[in-house]
Amino acid sequence: MALRSGSAVPPTGARRAADRRRSAGAGLAALLAVGLAASGCTSSGTASGGDEGTRTLIVTSFGGSFETAQKQVLIPEFEKRYNAKVELTTLLSGPALAKLKAQGANSGFDVVQFSGGQEVEAGTLNLIAPVDAAAVPNAASVVEQAKRGQYAPAFALNSTGIIYNTEKVTPAPTSWNDLYDTRYKGRVGLPDISNTSGLNTLYMLNQINGGSGTNMKPGYDAVRRLMPNLHSVYRDGATMTQLLGDGTIDMAVFDSGYAYLLRQQGQKVGFVLPKDGSLVYGLTMNVVAGSKNADLAQKLIDLALEPQIQVEFAKAAGYVPTNTGATLPDDLAQTLPVRSEIERLSVADGAVVSANRAAWTEEWNKIVAK
């Protein structure tokens, strides 16, 4: 089995610092203050690298097609509507949480995006701030699986399943057990546990083999049994896309969003949510506790929850909307997992995952590194 590097694959294994405007001197500051007062204008802060009176939000991102979609759909509308700027910094969920733990409000971030339930631990540690219902009115219209208590709800849903080459895999897979089919020895790809889909895979293999949150041995054993069929373990969608696209592998575990994008690109792939169960997970935006731009951050979150923004984001990135008022056009609804199908899936226990992630990762690394 090859451990593919892609964006950082070896299971065993930052951010650009935002340039901050400095005052041009006390004299200039005083003159500016007088000028603003005389004109009746005020500013709640200036942005890094922005014009006077324009604030900038520093927001973490997952990169890839996700970031491209946000730059196409969400960011331009936000900047236009609120006369603000958004600076995206590619930092996946795990490293983003680690940076918040180490630096808190001094991380330089205003908003962190999570995809693996890290908001549970971040909230417990008071690293993220609750949202004001009045400032984020769209939060009242999300589906149950998107709700996060006092914190911002998920603005998109995704699910973990099997992406397969429709020309090489027949019949189509229907179960997690199809990954063990000896016809596909050395032809299966698996996401690393550092990726949400990888953690979800371990979680589900453990569950269907009789394990629990306090007994992961069935899951570890299931991964060991799968090793002969594995060609690669990857940490990112770009590597998975390459392996599946060039015919190196025939089946890959990943998310429904990537399956949608591959089909949009003309690749002959199918996607299945295994009949024996799977997990749905939410993508969240979270206000960093202590951010000086918390009010603006909540406006960004509310915009991401608007029905039309969610529809356009679904078209661009393949994620399922969470606002009940977001109605997908027929062609898109037939391509993406429909909300009713998503809603039948389980949600991983965030508290259990948070408490055990480090131990699970350590054991996973021992298995896949062999």
BELFEN-V197929 format. One record per residue. N is the residue number from 1. RES is the residue in one small letter. PHI is phi as a letter, one per 30 degrees, with the letter a starting at -180 (999 if undefined). OMEGA is omega in degrees with one decimal (none if undefined). D_LAST is the distance of its C-alpha to the last C-alpha in whole Angstrom. Layout:
N|RES|PHI|OMEGA|D_LAST + N|RES|PHI|OMEGA|D_LAST
//
This chain:
1|m|999|178.6|9 + 2|a|c|173.6|11 + 3|l|c|-172.8|10 + 4|r|d|-175.6|14 + 5|s|d|-178.9|16 + 6|g|h|-179.3|19 + 7|s|c|178.3|21 + 8|a|k|-171.7|18 + 9|v|d|-167.6|15 + 10|p|e|-174.0|12 + 11|p|e|-179.7|11 + 12|t|d|-179.5|11 + 13|g|g|none|14 + 14|a|999|-176.7|30 + 15|r|d|174.2|32 + 16|r|d|176.1|35 + 17|a|d|-178.9|38 + 18|a|d|177.8|41 + 19|d|d|-178.2|44 + 20|r|c|176.7|46 + 21|r|d|175.6|50 + 22|r|c|177.5|52 + 23|s|d|179.5|56 + 24|a|d|178.4|58 + 25|g|k|-175.2|60 + 26|a|d|-178.9|62 + 27|g|d|179.6|65 + 28|l|d|179.4|64 + 29|a|d|-179.3|62 + 30|a|d|178.6|65 + 31|l|d|179.8|67 + 32|l|d|-179.8|64 + 33|a|d|178.8|64 + 34|v|d|-179.4|68 + 35|g|d|179.7|68 + 36|l|d|-179.7|65 + 37|a|d|-178.5|68 + 38|a|d|-178.1|71 + 39|s|d|-179.3|69 + 40|g|i|-179.0|68 + 41|c|c|174.1|64 + 42|t|b|177.8|61 + 43|s|b|179.9|58 + 44|s|d|178.1|55 + 45|g|l|177.1|53 + 46|t|c|-173.9|52 + 47|a|c|170.0|49 + 48|s|d|178.8|46 + 49|g|i|-177.4|48 + 50|g|c|177.4|50 + 51|d|d|176.4|54 + 52|e|e|179.8|56 + 53|g|i|178.2|56 + 54|t|c|179.3|53 + 55|r|c|178.0|50 + 56|t|c|171.8|46 + 57|l|c|174.3|43 + 58|i|c|-170.4|40 + 59|v|b|175.3|37 + 60|t|d|-178.2|33 + 61|s|b|179.4|32 + 62|f|c|-178.4|29 + 63|g|i|174.9|30 + 64|g|h|-176.6|30 + 65|s|d|177.5|32 + 66|f|d|-178.8|32 + 67|e|d|177.6|34 + 68|t|e|-179.7|36 + 69|a|d|178.5|37 + 70|q|d|178.0|38 + 71|k|d|179.6|40 + 72|q|d|-168.4|42 + 73|v|c|-169.8|43 + 74|l|d|-170.6|43 + 75|i|d|-179.4|43 + 76|p|e|180.0|46 + 77|e|d|179.4|48 + 78|f|d|-177.8|47 + 79|e|d|178.6|49 + 80|k|d|-174.2|52 + 81|r|d|-172.3|53 + 82|y|c|-179.8|52 + 83|n|h|-177.0|53 + 84|a|b|177.0|50 + 85|k|b|175.4|46 + 86|v|b|174.9|43 + 87|e|c|-179.7|40 + 88|l|d|178.0|37 + 89|t|b|-177.7|34 + 90|t|d|179.4|30 + 91|l|a|-176.8|28 + 92|l|d|-170.7|26 + 93|s|e|-178.1|26 + 94|g|d|177.7|24 + 95|p|d|178.3|25 + 96|a|d|177.9|29 + 97|l|d|179.6|28 + 98|a|d|-179.9|27 + 99|k|d|176.5|30 + 100|l|d|178.5|32 + 101|k|d|-176.3|31 + 102|a|d|-170.3|32 + 103|q|b|179.6|35 + 104|g|h|-179.0|37 + 105|a|d|178.8|40 + 106|n|d|178.4|39 + 107|s|d|-177.6|36 + 108|g|j|-179.4|39 + 109|f|d|170.2|38 + 110|d|c|-178.7|40 + 111|v|b|172.7|38 + 112|v|c|177.3|34 + 113|q|c|179.8|33 + 114|f|b|177.2|30 + 115|s|b|-176.1|28 + 116|g|c|178.7|26 + 117|g|i|-178.4|29 + 118|q|d|179.6|28 + 119|e|d|178.3|32 + 120|v|d|179.3|32 + 121|e|d|-179.6|31 + 122|a|d|178.2|33 + 123|g|d|178.8|36 + 124|t|e|-178.6|35 + 125|l|d|-179.9|35 + 126|n|h|178.3|38 + 127|l|d|175.9|36 + 128|i|b|-174.6|38 + 129|a|c|172.4|41 + 130|p|d|177.3|43 + 131|v|c|178.6|45 + 132|d|d|-177.8|49 + 133|a|e|180.0|49 + 134|a|d|-179.3|52 + 135|a|d|-178.9|51 + 136|v|b|-174.8|48 + 137|p|d|-179.4|50 + 138|n|d|178.4|48 + 139|a|d|-178.5|45 + 140|a|d|-173.2|48 + 141|s|c|-177.5|47 + 142|v|c|177.5|43 + 143|v|d|-174.3|42 + 144|e|e|-176.5|41 + 145|q|d|-179.0|37 + 146|a|c|-173.7|38 + 147|k|d|-178.8|40 + 148|r|b|178.4|38 + 149|g|i|-176.9|41 + 150|q|d|-179.1|43 + 151|y|c|-176.2|40 + 152|a|d|178.8|40 + 153|p|d|175.9|39 + 154|a|d|178.6|37 + 155|f|c|176.6|38 + 156|a|a|177.6|36 + 157|l|c|177.9|34 + 158|n|b|-178.7|31 + 159|s|b|179.7|29 + 160|t|c|179.4|25 + 161|g|a|-176.7|25 + 162|i|c|172.6|24 + 163|i|c|-174.2|25 + 164|y|b|176.5|26 + 165|n|d|-174.5|27 + 166|t|d|179.7|31 + 167|e|d|-176.1|31 + 168|k|c|-177.2|28 + 169|v|c|177.6|27 + 170|t|b|-6.4|30 + 171|p|d|-179.9|31 + 172|a|d|177.6|30 + 173|p|d|178.1|27 + 174|t|b|-172.0|29 + 175|s|b|172.7|26 + 176|w|e|-178.4|22 + 177|n|d|178.8|22 + 178|d|d|176.5|23 + 179|l|d|-177.6|19 + 180|y|c|-179.1|18 + 181|d|e|-175.4|21 + 182|t|d|176.7|20 + 183|r|d|-176.2|22 + 184|y|c|177.3|20 + 185|k|e|-178.9|17 + 186|g|i|-175.3|15 + 187|r|b|-177.3|18 + 188|v|c|176.2|17 + 189|g|c|-177.6|16 + 190|l|b|177.3|15 + 191|p|d|178.0|16 + 192|d|d|-177.9|14 + 193|i|d|176.0|15 + 194|s|d|175.1|17 + 195|n|c|-177.8|19 + 196|t|e|179.9|22 + 197|s|d|178.0|21 + 198|g|d|177.3|17 + 199|l|d|178.8|19 + 200|n|d|178.1|21 + 201|t|d|177.8|19 + 202|l|e|-179.3|17 + 203|y|e|-177.4|21 + 204|m|d|177.4|22 + 205|l|d|177.1|19 + 206|n|d|-177.3|20 + 207|q|d|-176.1|24 + 208|i|d|177.6|24 + 209|n|c|171.9|22 + 210|g|j|-179.6|25 + 211|g|d|179.8|23 + 212|s|a|179.8|25 + 213|g|d|178.7|25 + 214|t|c|177.8|25 + 215|n|b|-176.6|22 + 216|m|c|-177.6|19 + 217|k|e|177.6|17 + 218|p|e|178.5|18 + 219|g|d|177.7|17 + 220|y|d|179.8|13 + 221|d|d|179.6|14 + 222|a|d|177.2|15 + 223|v|d|178.2|12 + 224|r|d|-178.8|10 + 225|r|d|-177.8|13 + 226|l|d|-173.7|13 + 227|m|e|-179.6|9 + 228|p|d|-179.4|11 + 229|n|d|-175.8|14 + 230|l|d|169.8|12 + 231|h|c|-172.9|13 + 232|s|b|166.8|12 + 233|v|c|-174.4|12 + 234|y|b|-178.7|15 + 235|r|c|-172.3|17 + 236|d|b|-178.4|21 + 237|g|d|-178.9|23 + 238|a|d|179.1|24 + 239|t|d|177.5|21 + 240|m|e|-179.6|21 + 241|t|d|179.5|24 + 242|q|d|-177.6|24 + 243|l|d|-179.7|21 + 244|l|d|-177.3|23 + 245|g|d|-178.6|26 + 246|d|c|175.1|26 + 247|g|i|179.2|24 + 248|t|d|176.4|21 + 249|i|b|-179.0|20 + 250|d|c|178.8|22 + 251|m|b|179.0|21 + 252|a|b|172.4|20 + 253|v|d|175.2|20 + 254|f|a|-171.9|22 + 255|d|c|-176.7|26 + 256|s|d|179.3|29 + 257|g|d|179.2|30 + 258|y|d|176.9|28 + 259|a|e|177.5|29 + 260|y|d|-178.7|33 + 261|l|d|178.9|32 + 262|l|d|177.8|31 + 263|r|d|177.4|34 + 264|q|d|179.2|36 + 265|q|d|177.8|35 + 266|g|j|179.1|36 + 267|q|d|-178.1|32 + 268|k|d|-179.6|32 + 269|v|b|173.5|30 + 270|g|b|179.0|30 + 271|f|b|179.3|29 + 272|v|b|168.3|29 + 273|l|c|-173.7|29 + 274|p|e|-177.8|27 + 275|k|d|-179.8|30 + 276|d|d|171.8|28 + 277|g|j|175.7|28 + 278|s|a|-177.3|27 + 279|l|b|171.5|27 + 280|v|c|178.1|30 + 281|y|b|-176.0|30 + 282|g|c|172.6|32 + 283|l|c|-174.3|32 + 284|t|b|168.5|35 + 285|m|c|-174.6|37 + 286|n|b|178.2|37 + 287|v|d|178.2|40 + 288|v|d|179.3|39 + 289|a|e|179.6|41 + 290|g|j|178.0|44 + 291|s|d|178.5|44 + 292|k|d|-179.7|47 + 293|n|c|-176.0|47 + 294|a|e|179.9|46 + 295|d|d|179.0|49 + 296|l|d|178.6|48 + 297|a|d|179.5|44 + 298|q|d|175.9|45 + 299|k|d|176.9|47 + 300|l|d|178.7|44 + 301|i|d|-179.0|43 + 302|d|d|178.4|46 + 303|l|d|178.8|46 + 304|a|d|179.8|42 + 305|l|c|179.6|43 + 306|e|d|-176.5|47 + 307|p|e|-175.7|47 + 308|q|d|175.8|47 + 309|i|d|-179.9|45 + 310|q|d|177.5|42 + 311|v|d|-179.8|43 + 312|e|d|177.8|43 + 313|f|d|176.6|40 + 314|a|d|178.3|39 + 315|k|d|-174.5|40 + 316|a|d|-171.1|38 + 317|a|b|175.8|35 + 318|g|i|177.8|35 + 319|y|c|-177.9|34 + 320|v|d|179.7|37 + 321|p|d|177.9|40 + 322|t|c|179.1|40 + 323|n|d|-177.3|44 + 324|t|d|178.7|46 + 325|g|d|-179.8|48 + 326|a|d|-177.9|46 + 327|t|c|-178.6|47 + 328|l|d|173.6|45 + 329|p|d|-172.8|47 + 330|d|e|-177.3|46 + 331|d|d|179.3|44 + 332|l|d|179.4|42 + 333|a|d|179.6|42 + 334|q|d|-178.1|41 + 335|t|c|178.9|38 + 336|l|d|170.8|36 + 337|p|e|-177.9|35 + 338|v|d|-175.2|39 + 339|r|e|180.0|39 + 340|s|d|178.0|40 + 341|e|d|178.4|37 + 342|i|d|-173.6|35 + 343|e|d|177.3|37 + 344|r|d|-176.1|36 + 345|l|d|178.8|32 + 346|s|d|172.7|31 + 347|v|c|-179.8|30 + 348|a|d|178.1|28 + 349|d|d|-175.0|29 + 350|g|e|-179.5|29 + 351|a|d|179.1|30 + 352|v|d|179.6|27 + 353|v|d|-178.7|24 + 354|s|d|-176.9|26 + 355|a|d|-172.3|26 + 356|n|c|-174.4|22 + 357|r|e|-176.7|20 + 358|a|d|-179.4|19 + 359|a|d|178.5|18 + 360|w|d|-179.3|16 + 361|t|d|179.8|15 + 362|e|d|-179.7|13 + 363|e|d|177.3|12 + 364|w|e|-178.3|10 + 365|n|d|177.6|9 + 366|k|d|-176.4|7 + 367|i|d|-172.3|6 + 368|v|d|179.4|5 + 369|a|d|-177.0|4 + 370|k|d|none|0
//
